[in-house]
Every structure is written in structure tokens, then in C-alpha cells.
């Protein structure tokens, strides 16, 4: 797998996991999808830059 495909899969997994976690908290359950998208993509891109700088 290429690094880009690996990171896109990682971003998707992070979004699903964060959406599940935020959905279980009643106070922010209504905002779980936007929060999960924002944090999942941001963390995934951060991990991508870490991997890219270390390997490349």
C-alpha cells in the first residue's frame, strides 16, 4: 500500500472511532459527526506528516 492510501484509511478509521466515542457522550452527541470529521482528518493528516517526514 502506498503512504497516501494508508493515511486515507487511517483518517476514515479515526472518523468512525471518534464518531462512536463522541456519540456516547450525551452532552455533545448532536455535534459528534462534525467533531469526528474535524479531529479525525486533522489527526490523520498530522500522522501523515510524521510518517512522511520520517520515511521520506
Backbone as CSV, one residue per row, in Angstrom:
resi,resn,N_x,N_y,N_z,CA_x,CA_y,CA_z,C_x,C_y,C_z
1,UNK,0.841,-1.187,0.000,0.000,0.000,0.000,0.879,1.242,0.000
2,UNK,0.424,2.228,-0.681,1.167,3.476,-0.676,0.875,4.241,0.610
3,UNK,1.722,5.204,0.901,1.541,6.001,2.124,0.227,6.773,2.074
4,UNK,-0.116,7.286,0.898,-1.333,8.095,0.786,-2.576,7.251,1.059
5,UNK,-2.641,6.071,0.467,-3.788,5.199,0.699,-3.869,4.773,2.156
6,UNK,-2.738,4.476,2.741,-2.698,4.093,4.149,-3.234,5.207,5.044
7,UNK,-2.871,6.428,4.752,-3.320,7.555,5.568,-4.797,7.842,5.346
8,UNK,-5.296,7.692,4.129,-6.730,7.880,3.892,-7.546,6.842,4.668
9,UNK,-7.070,5.617,4.709,-7.748,4.585,5.500,-7.662,4.925,6.983
10,UNK,-6.512,5.411,7.429,-6.347,5.814,8.829,-7.294,6.955,9.191
11,UNK,-7.450,7.937,8.301,-8.379,9.038,8.551,-9.809,8.519,8.681
12,UNK,-10.210,7.596,7.812,-11.563,7.049,7.869,-11.791,6.288,9.175
13,UNK,-10.819,5.510,9.578,-10.949,4.763,10.828,-11.032,5.717,12.015
14,UNK,-10.209,6.760,12.002,-10.263,7.746,13.088,-11.623,8.433,13.142
15,UNK,-12.190,8.763,11.995,-13.502,9.416,11.976,-14.560,8.484,12.555
16,UNK,-14.557,7.212,12.161,-15.541,6.272,12.681,-15.388,6.077,14.189
17,UNK,-14.168,5.930,14.654,-13.939,5.718,16.086,-14.331,6.955,16.890
18,UNK,-13.909,8.125,16.425,-14.250,9.348,17.156,-15.752,9.621,17.128
19,UNK,-16.416,9.297,16.019,-17.865,9.476,15.954,-18.556,8.575,16.970
20,UNK,-18.079,7.362,17.104,-18.652,6.447,18.096,-18.418,6.959,19.518
21,UNK,-17.208,7.416,19.788,-16.870,7.894,21.140,-17.663,9.149,21.479
22,UNK,-17.704,10.115,20.552,-18.436,11.351,20.829,-19.946,11.116,20.870
23,UNK,-20.436,10.117,20.159,-21.863,9.802,20.182,-22.319,9.240,21.510
24,UNK,-21.399,8.689,22.270,-21.762,8.119,23.563,-21.823,9.171,24.662
25,UNK,-21.319,10.361,24.418,-21.367,11.438,25.406,-22.631,12.261,25.133
26,UNK,-23.606,12.223,26.028,-24.898,12.856,25.730,-24.813,14.371,25.484
27,UNK,-23.891,15.028,26.136,-23.837,16.482,26.036,-23.417,16.952,24.640
28,UNK,-22.572,16.184,23.963,-22.093,16.610,22.638,-22.492,15.634,21.537
29,UNK,-23.501,14.796,21.782,-23.897,13.784,20.800,-24.407,14.426,19.508
30,UNK,-25.020,15.594,19.587,-25.513,16.259,18.387,-24.410,16.777,17.490
31,UNK,-23.264,17.018,18.054,-22.127,17.535,17.292,-21.066,16.470,17.042
32,UNK,-21.425,15.204,17.215,-20.415,14.151,17.128,-19.840,14.012,15.720
33,UNK,-20.667,14.107,14.686,-20.146,13.940,13.327,-19.219,15.083,12.912
34,UNK,-19.597,16.360,13.112,-18.649,17.420,12.745,-17.349,17.367,13.549
35,UNK,-17.449,17.066,14.835,-16.242,16.950,15.654,-15.379,15.780,15.196
36,UNK,-16.016,14.658,14.896,-15.273,13.484,14.457,-14.594,13.739,13.119
37,UNK,-15.287,14.396,12.200,-14.675,14.717,10.904,-13.483,15.639,11.071
38,UNK,-13.671,16.697,11.834,-12.591,17.665,12.019,-11.381,17.038,12.695
39,UNK,-11.607,16.371,13.811,-10.489,15.792,14.559,-9.876,14.594,13.842
40,UNK,-10.700,13.765,13.201,-10.175,12.604,12.502,-9.295,12.982,11.324
41,UNK,-9.734,13.952,10.548,-8.935,14.386,9.398,-7.694,15.135,9.861
42,UNK,-7.828,15.952,10.881,-6.662,16.681,11.386,-5.613,15.736,11.969
43,UNK,-6.046,14.793,12.793,-5.100,13.829,13.363,-4.499,12.935,12.281
44,UNK,-5.310,12.535,11.310,-4.791,11.710,10.224,-3.758,12.450,9.395
45,UNK,-4.004,13.715,9.105,-3.030,14.493,8.345,-1.760,14.734,9.158
46,UNK,-1.917,14.928,10.458,-0.749,15.087,11.328,0.101,13.818,11.339
47,UNK,-0.546,12.676,11.443,0.179,11.405,11.408,0.840,11.213,10.051
48,UNK,0.151,11.624,8.979,0.735,11.532,7.639,2.015,12.360,7.534
49,UNK,2.011,13.571,8.079,3.223,14.396,8.016,4.336,13.788,8.848
50,UNK,3.986,13.161,9.973,5.012,12.488,10.773,5.624,11.325,10.001
51,UNK,4.792,10.517,9.360,5.283,9.377,8.600,6.082,9.854,7.402
52,UNK,5.591,10.866,6.700,6.243,11.341,5.501,7.603,11.968,5.819
53,UNK,7.689,12.689,6.904,8.980,13.312,7.262,9.975,12.282,7.762
54,UNK,9.506,11.243,8.401,10.428,10.232,8.940,10.932,9.304,7.832
55,UNK,10.049,8.888,6.921,10.434,7.934,5.892,11.053,8.649,4.688
56,UNK,10.421,9.750,4.271,10.835,10.419,3.043,12.042,11.223,3.249
